[in-house]
Amino acid sequence: MNRNRISKHVCLLVSVVLVALSAGGSSAVEWERVQSRFTVENDVGMTDQHYTNGLRYEAFSARQGGGKYEPGGHLTFGLRTWLNYFKGTPNTEDVQRGWAIGQNFYTPADIHTPDLQVNDRPYAAILYLGRIWKLKTDNATQWTEVNLGIAGPLALGESVQKGWHEVINIAQPQGWDNQISTWPVIQWSTRVRTKNWGPLKIGEATKTVKKTELLGFSALGSLSAGSVMVSGQGGLAMQAGYNTRQVEAGIPDTFVADGPRKPGPNWHLFAEATVRYTLRPWSIFLDGTPAWRYPRSHHVTGETGFEEYEFALHFGGDSYELVVSHVRRGSEFKGADAHGFWSASLILY
């Protein structure tokens, strides 16, 4: 099948599923745009290796006046019943929905050779559109996301990397002919994060404004399954500073968006440290694309599990937030070293 026919089939598939994702829910419910977010991620220093670059834009809307989520709505929120702790008090449920568009790509350590590097990870890129639903209760927050898109040459990883290298006038990558084959992206992900436990607070609480939190702890977990990967993750986070709150710091591999704002004064400045452990038995970024209309692409033997350590700084006010973080990730495949990348997000409310 040639590239033009593949493109037509992908466009048709995405159009059909987007119509399905947009359906459902009551037309009488009004939604108001509440948040936009742009995130860029890149590997550490001036090198290109492992997770080389990520770009993502998100836009969220909230139900006007909040309110309880109706039973029988989007099936994804039925998953919240898997944990009784997550049920919370119905009167304080907060529902948001949004869209995301993003691209991630990955490269081996030596991008200056056209030869296949059999002991290093494959060149890989994905381009996707995501539909997100977010639910907040008294005790926790759940994000659920469905992504549709394309992996391989049509994801434009080669074009983006070569274009950027031309702009900054450095050597062009030579190995994209060895990237993974064309492959559909159909991925479901969900994440749960507990409400912050804040043992240190200042100020006076009222009916609408909580005390200002100076120290917060929370637990998080996620699951993701589909044509891109199968993975699960668990972790703990600690925040310290002025007016701490839950905001995810970047583009997780599980494609799940950031956290909710809390009532009260929104000026904040705090640091966050997070430790996570990921179980990922399969991923096209390491295992390559399966034999489909093409032979199986280049692949390496991935590690089933690896750890991540993240340090982030959050600064923001009533209408904006800036988050800058550094992630250090353990070895993802046999023979690989630990590696890191930076993330920067601008959030507008």
ChimeraX attribute file (.defattr): number of C-alpha atoms within 10 A of each C-alpha:
attribute: neighborCount
match mode: 1-to-1
recipient: residues
	/A:1	7
	/A:2	6
	/A:3	11
	/A:4	9
	/A:5	10
	/A:6	15
	/A:7	13
	/A:8	10
	/A:9	12
	/A:10	18
	/A:11	13
	/A:12	12
	/A:13	14
	/A:14	20
	/A:15	13
	/A:16	10
	/A:17	12
	/A:18	16
	/A:19	9
	/A:20	10
	/A:21	14
	/A:22	9
	/A:23	11
	/A:24	10
	/A:25	12
	/A:26	9
	/A:27	8
	/A:28	6
	/A:29	8
	/A:30	11
	/A:31	17
	/A:32	12
	/A:33	15
	/A:34	16
	/A:35	18
	/A:36	18
	/A:37	20
	/A:38	18
	/A:39	21
	/A:40	20
	/A:41	22
	/A:42	23
	/A:43	21
	/A:44	18
	/A:45	9
	/A:46	8
	/A:47	12
	/A:48	19
	/A:49	23
	/A:50	27
	/A:51	21
	/A:52	24
	/A:53	23
	/A:54	21
	/A:55	17
	/A:56	22
	/A:57	19
	/A:58	21
	/A:59	19
	/A:60	22
	/A:61	18
	/A:62	18
	/A:63	18
	/A:64	14
	/A:65	9
	/A:66	14
	/A:67	13
	/A:68	15
	/A:69	18
	/A:70	9
	/A:71	9
	/A:72	10
	/A:73	12
	/A:74	14
	/A:75	8
	/A:76	17
	/A:77	18
	/A:78	11
	/A:79	12
	/A:80	18
	/A:81	10
	/A:82	9
	/A:83	9
	/A:84	8
	/A:85	13
	/A:86	22
	/A:87	17
	/A:88	15
	/A:89	12
	/A:90	13
	/A:91	12
	/A:92	13
	/A:93	17
	/A:94	21
	/A:95	22
	/A:96	23
	/A:97	20
	/A:98	20
	/A:99	19
	/A:100	23
	/A:101	18
	/A:102	21
	/A:103	22
	/A:104	24
	/A:105	26
	/A:106	23
	/A:107	24
	/A:108	21
	/A:109	15
	/A:110	16
	/A:111	19
	/A:112	12
	/A:113	11
	/A:114	13
	/A:115	13
	/A:116	17
	/A:117	18
	/A:118	11
	/A:119	15
	/A:120	22
	/A:121	28
	/A:122	27
	/A:123	32
	/A:124	32
	/A:125	29
	/A:126	27
	/A:127	24
	/A:128	22
	/A:129	21
	/A:130	24
	/A:131	20
	/A:132	24
	/A:133	22
	/A:134	25
	/A:135	22
	/A:136	25
	/A:137	21
	/A:138	17
	/A:139	15
	/A:140	20
	/A:141	25
	/A:142	24
	/A:143	25
	/A:144	24
	/A:145	24
	/A:146	25
	/A:147	26
	/A:148	23
	/A:149	23
	/A:150	26
	/A:151	28
	/A:152	25
	/A:153	22
	/A:154	20
	/A:155	21
	/A:156	18
	/A:157	27
	/A:158	22
	/A:159	13
	/A:160	14
	/A:161	18
	/A:162	16
	/A:163	13
	/A:164	12
	/A:165	14
	/A:166	12
	/A:167	9
	/A:168	8
	/A:169	9
	/A:170	11
	/A:171	11
	/A:172	15
	/A:173	17
	/A:174	15
	/A:175	20
	/A:176	23
	/A:177	13
	/A:178	16
	/A:179	26
	/A:180	26
	/A:181	26
	/A:182	22
	/A:183	26
	/A:184	21
	/A:185	23
	/A:186	19
	/A:187	21
	/A:188	24
	/A:189	23
	/A:190	26
	/A:191	22
	/A:192	21
	/A:193	24
	/A:194	21
	/A:195	20
	/A:196	20
	/A:197	14
	/A:198	19
	/A:199	10
	/A:200	12
	/A:201	16
	/A:202	12
	/A:203	10
	/A:204	9
	/A:205	11
	/A:206	9
	/A:207	5
	/A:208	7
	/A:209	13
	/A:210	16
	/A:211	17
	/A:212	21
	/A:213	22
	/A:214	20
	/A:215	22
	/A:216	22
	/A:217	21
	/A:218	18
	/A:219	19
	/A:220	20
	/A:221	18
	/A:222	20
	/A:223	19
	/A:224	23
	/A:225	19
	/A:226	16
	/A:227	18
	/A:228	25
	/A:229	22
	/A:230	19
	/A:231	21
	/A:232	20
	/A:233	19
	/A:234	18
	/A:235	18
	/A:236	16
	/A:237	19
	/A:238	19
	/A:239	26
	/A:240	20
	/A:241	17
	/A:242	19
	/A:243	22
	/A:244	27
	/A:245	28
	/A:246	21
	/A:247	15
	/A:248	17
	/A:249	26
	/A:250	26
	/A:251	21
	/A:252	10
	/A:253	13
	/A:254	22
	/A:255	23
	/A:256	27
	/A:257	28
	/A:258	17
	/A:259	18
	/A:260	18
	/A:261	11
	/A:262	13
	/A:263	10
	/A:264	15
	/A:265	13
	/A:266	18
	/A:267	15
	/A:268	19
	/A:269	19
	/A:270	18
	/A:271	19
	/A:272	24
	/A:273	18
	/A:274	20
	/A:275	18
	/A:276	18
	/A:277	18
	/A:278	21
	/A:279	16
	/A:280	20
	/A:281	14
	/A:282	19
	/A:283	18
	/A:284	24
	/A:285	27
	/A:286	25
	/A:287	21
	/A:288	24
	/A:289	26
	/A:290	17
	/A:291	11
	/A:292	10
	/A:293	10
	/A:294	13
	/A:295	10
	/A:296	14
	/A:297	19
	/A:298	25
	/A:299	23
	/A:300	18
	/A:301	15
	/A:302	21
	/A:303	18
	/A:304	13
	/A:305	17
	/A:306	18
	/A:307	18
	/A:308	18
	/A:309	16
	/A:310	19
	/A:311	19
	/A:312	21
	/A:313	19
	/A:314	22
	/A:315	15
	/A:316	17
	/A:317	14
	/A:318	12
	/A:319	12
	/A:320	16
	/A:321	20
	/A:322	18
	/A:323	20
	/A:324	20
	/A:325	20
	/A:326	22
	/A:327	22
	/A:328	17
	/A:329	19
	/A:330	19
	/A:331	17
	/A:332	22
	/A:333	20
	/A:334	13
	/A:335	13
	/A:336	16
	/A:337	11
	/A:338	15
	/A:339	17
	/A:340	20
	/A:341	20
	/A:342	20
	/A:343	22
	/A:344	19
	/A:345	22
	/A:346	16
	/A:347	19
	/A:348	17
	/A:349	15
